[in-house]
Amino acid sequence: MAAANAQIGVAKAAYYPNIIWALTGGFESGVITTLLSGPSIIWSAGASAIAPIFDAGRHRASTDQAIAAYDQTVANYRETVLTGFQQVEDNLAALRILEKEADTQQRAVVASQNPWNFHSLAIEAA
């Protein structure tokens, strides 16, 4: 989600001009012996700017696409979290049911081992 959110910022930044600063330098001489002397040094510095004037809606579409991609990642994240909660709830409910069944079976075992309960007395009397 963080990467998709950053892409929205990148898409919005495309609306602003790109400014480039350049600095170059070097040496130029017709004779190799004077190559490193002061008059042989050349340099250049400059800036350029490129600004979008008309893009036929390309930047707006790019921004909308980035926002849609972010919304999709948020929806996927929410779905994953909700699925996890659902699985935990399902397993807790199954655990409660199994505990009740185990308790009922344990009581049945205890009752069947007790010779003084009503059912075993009825069998002995017959």
Steps between C-alpha positions, in 0.01 A plus 500: 500500500787737574647447154163560334457817707844619390400447137218753550763755604712416195199546272415836658861615476479462122287817493800710605790598274825306498800722568843373406826663613813407304866586550769373267869567475816383330812592314552599136825580326654460158843427650547229759759700695248778578213260578513549877563875497240757605377610155425137405233455766139515378182482699130539457209531741134521429147408590205381302135453585245278336137568587189322379279740305250271333495125550143416393412377850791257530610629842145498635448145374830395655396650833159332482667169421734533799207581728305200368800272556528630856129441562541145370792427734300639794204277408728196471653577838159536662383174344807321633450637851128418503569148372749453782246617758237269350735200522583578863130532589415176318775313684398644838140393438617151399713482814201588720288232331774238540541590869125448557511166316803387702324598823188308399704192410694519826174514699372200302816301582472585869132409504564167329770407754277573801319178609248696706336693221141420402580335169746247644257416785226427251730261310605315817139459611405330177 
